[in-house]
Amino acid sequence: ARIISQELKVLFVELVSGAIKEEEEILHRIELINGGVLFLDEIHSLERKIAEKFYSMMEYFKYKDKEFKPFTLIGATTELGEILKDRKPLYERFKIPIELEEYNVKDLIKIGAQYKIKIFREEKFTYEMYEILAQNSRNTPRTMIRLLEASIYFNGNIEAVLKNFGILKDGFTTKDLKILKYISANATGVGLQGLVNYLDTSAENYIYHIEPYLLKNDLIIRTHRGRRITKEGIELIGDIEKNGYGKI
């Protein structure tokens, strides 16, 4: 969204959708950008009554008796189903729906290298070091940058960095291993409440922060009887225990 505004040479305003409570907040921002780019992050959290205010703005660039200079509206979400459930008309008014692909190791290496050149130009870093960090970043640029910075401060000792962050292999952590072992020991399946009690965390933290990487890598599956470990999950436990933690 920022790049689009820069290329168009127009004003840019970003809003967290869940924080918008009154239509005046939207109207003020649209007037402020004066034909620029309005970016709504976490757009699935936009209240229905507020979402409905956008219909005429998106189609006719007007609201009641107020007209606006044509502007660009961009929304971002990881929860499209939440919008389609009861705010489908909002989604259908967007002209260009785009589903972003996940970052791969090659992308993360490039991001890490660009960041290093910008912030730590004098530091020496090999391609192999970038590759190891990228493989352990869980497909997330912010994690790549966090590990890169730590590696600089640890004088290039990546093994120490991985150990410090509890990373065992390919981004999997000591907490992931703990979860896999717990589920493995309960062959009939583990319920969500049992897991969060075991981990001493919240259901939201587990569902949105911890579990997605395990599901995406086919280490566990969800069944009507709870979470169960897969063949790949069992193999990962054996591989980590055989080869040690945080080795490169």
C-alpha positions in Angstrom: 0.0 0.0 0.0 2.8 2.4 0.8 4.6 1.5 -2.4 1.5 2.2 -4.4 1.1 5.6 -2.8 4.8 6.4 -3.4 4.5 5.5 -7.1 1.4 7.5 -7.5 3.0 10.4 -5.5 -0.1 10.8 -3.4 -0.8 11.0 0.4 -1.1 7.8 2.4 -3.1 7.1 5.6 -3.2 3.8 7.5 -5.9 2.8 10.0 -6.3 -0.3 12.2 -9.9 -1.2 11.3 -10.9 -2.4 14.8 -10.1 1.0 16.2 -12.7 2.8 13.9 -15.8 3.5 15.9 -17.5 6.4 14.2 -18.0 7.3 10.5 -16.5 10.7 11.1 -13.1 9.1 11.6 -13.3 7.7 8.0 -14.7 10.8 6.4 -11.9 12.9 8.0 -9.2 10.6 6.7 -10.6 10.4 3.2 -10.7 14.2 3.0 -7.2 14.3 4.4 -5.6 12.0 1.7 -7.3 14.1 -1.0 -7.3 11.4 -3.7 -4.5 9.4 -2.1 -4.4 5.9 -0.6 -6.4 4.8 2.5 -5.1 1.5 3.9 -7.3 -0.5 6.3 -5.3 -3.1 8.2 -7.0 -6.1 9.8 -10.1 -5.1 7.8 -12.0 -8.2 9.1 -12.3 -6.4 12.4 -14.2 -3.5 10.9 -17.6 -3.3 12.5 -20.5 -4.1 10.2 -22.2 -0.7 10.8 -19.0 1.0 9.8 -18.3 -1.3 6.8 -21.8 -0.3 5.4 -20.7 3.3 5.3 -18.1 2.4 2.7 -20.5 1.1 0.1 -21.3 4.5 -1.6 -17.8 5.8 -1.0 -16.3 2.8 -2.9 -18.8 2.9 -5.8 -19.5 6.6 -6.2 -16.9 8.4 -4.1 -19.6 10.1 -2.0 -21.4 9.7 1.3 -24.8 11.3 1.8 -24.3 14.9 0.6 -20.5 14.8 0.7 -18.4 14.0 -2.4 -14.8 13.0 -2.4 -11.9 13.1 -4.9 -11.5 9.6 -6.2 -9.2 7.7 -3.9 -7.6 4.2 -3.6 -8.9 2.0 -0.8 -6.7 -1.0 0.2 -7.7 -3.6 2.9 -5.6 -6.4 4.3 -6.6 -9.5 6.3 -5.7 -13.0 7.1 -9.3 -13.8 8.0 -11.2 -13.4 4.8 -13.9 -15.8 6.0 -14.8 -13.3 8.8 -15.6 -10.7 6.2 -17.5 -13.1 3.9 -19.6 -14.3 6.8 -21.6 -11.0 7.4 -19.9 -8.3 5.4 -19.7 -9.8 1.9 -21.0 -6.7 0.2 -17.9 -4.9 1.4 -15.6 -7.5 -0.1 -17.4 -7.6 -3.4 -16.9 -3.8 -3.9 -13.1 -4.2 -4.0 -12.1 -4.3 -7.6 -8.9 -6.3 -7.3 -8.7 -9.1 -4.7 -5.1 -10.4 -4.3 -4.0 -13.4 -2.2 -0.4 -12.9 -1.2 1.9 -15.9 -1.3 4.1 -16.9 1.7 7.7 -15.9 1.7 10.1 -18.6 0.8 13.8 -19.1 1.8 15.0 -17.2 -1.3 12.8 -14.2 -0.5 14.0 -14.2 3.2 17.6 -14.3 2.1 17.1 -11.3 -0.1 15.3 -9.4 2.6 18.0 -10.2 5.2 20.8 -9.2 2.8 19.1 -5.8 2.0 18.5 -5.1 5.6 22.1 -6.0 6.5 23.5 -3.7 3.9 21.3 -0.9 5.1 21.9 -1.2 8.8 25.1 -3.2 9.2 27.0 -2.3 6.1 30.5 -3.1 7.5 29.6 -6.5 9.0 30.7 -9.7 7.2 27.9 -12.2 6.4 28.1 -15.2 4.1 25.4 -16.6 1.9 25.4 -19.8 4.0 24.7 -17.7 7.1 21.7 -16.0 5.4 20.4 -19.3 4.3 20.6 -20.9 7.8 18.7 -17.9 9.3 16.1 -18.0 6.5 15.5 -21.7 7.0 14.8 -21.0 10.7 12.6 -17.9 10.3 9.2 -19.7 9.9 8.6 -17.9 6.6 8.5 -14.5 8.5 10.6 -11.5 7.5 10.5 -9.9 11.0 11.9 -13.2 12.4 14.6 -13.2 9.8 15.6 -9.6 10.7 15.5 -10.5 14.5 17.8 -13.5 14.0 20.1 -11.4 11.7 20.5 -8.7 14.2 21.2 -11.2 17.0 23.8 -12.9 14.8 25.5 -9.5 14.3 25.6 -9.0 18.1 26.8 -12.6 18.7 29.7 -11.9 16.3 28.4 -14.4 13.7 27.8 -17.3 16.1 24.6 -18.5 14.6 24.5 -21.7 16.6 24.5 -19.6 19.8 21.7 -17.4 18.3 19.5 -20.4 17.5 20.1 -21.8 21.0 19.3 -18.4 22.6 15.9 -18.3 20.8 15.1 -21.9 21.5 15.2 -22.9 17.9 16.0 -26.6 17.2 15.6 -27.1 13.5 13.9 -25.4 10.5 12.3 -22.8 12.8 10.8 -25.4 15.2 11.4 -24.4 18.8 11.6 -26.1 22.2 8.0 -25.2 22.7 7.0 -26.9 19.4 8.9 -30.1 20.5 7.1 -30.0 23.9 3.8 -29.8 22.1 4.6 -32.7 19.8 5.7 -34.9 22.6 2.6 -34.1 24.6 0.3 -34.9 21.7 2.3 -38.0 20.8 1.8 -39.3 24.3 -2.0 -39.0 23.9 -2.7 -41.2 20.9 -6.5 -40.7 21.1 -6.1 -36.9 20.6 -5.6 -33.8 22.7 -8.3 -31.1 23.2 -7.6 -27.4 22.9 -8.2 -26.8 26.6 -5.9 -29.5 27.6 -3.1 -28.1 25.4 -3.4 -24.5 26.6 -3.5 -25.7 30.2 -0.4 -27.8 29.6 1.4 -24.8 28.0 0.1 -22.3 30.5 -1.0 -20.0 27.7 -4.2 -18.6 26.2 -6.3 -20.3 23.5 -5.8 -17.3 21.3 -2.0 -17.4 21.6 -2.0 -21.1 20.8 -4.4 -21.0 17.9 -2.9 -17.9 16.2 0.7 -17.9 17.2 1.9 -21.4 18.0 -0.2 -24.0 16.1 -0.3 -22.6 12.5 3.4 -23.5 11.8 2.8 -27.1 13.1 -0.3 -27.5 10.9 1.3 -26.0 7.8 4.2 -28.4 8.1 1.8 -31.4 8.6 3.2 -32.2 12.0 -0.2 -32.4 13.6 -3.8 -32.6 12.4 -7.1 -31.5 13.9 -9.8 -34.2 14.3 -13.2 -34.3 16.0 -11.3 -35.9 18.9 -8.7 -33.2 19.2 -5.2 -32.7 17.9 -3.2 -35.7 16.8 0.4 -36.1 15.8 1.3 -37.2 12.2 4.0 -39.5 11.0 6.0 -36.4 10.0 5.7 -35.1 13.6 7.0 -38.3 15.1 9.9 -38.3 12.7 10.8 -34.7 13.6 10.9 -35.6 17.3 13.3 -38.5 16.5 15.4 -36.3 14.3 15.8 -33.5 16.8 16.6 -35.9 19.7 19.1 -37.8 17.6 21.0 -34.8 16.2 20.8 -32.4 19.1 19.3 -29.0 19.6 20.2 -26.0 17.5 23.0 -27.7 15.6 24.0 -26.4 12.2 
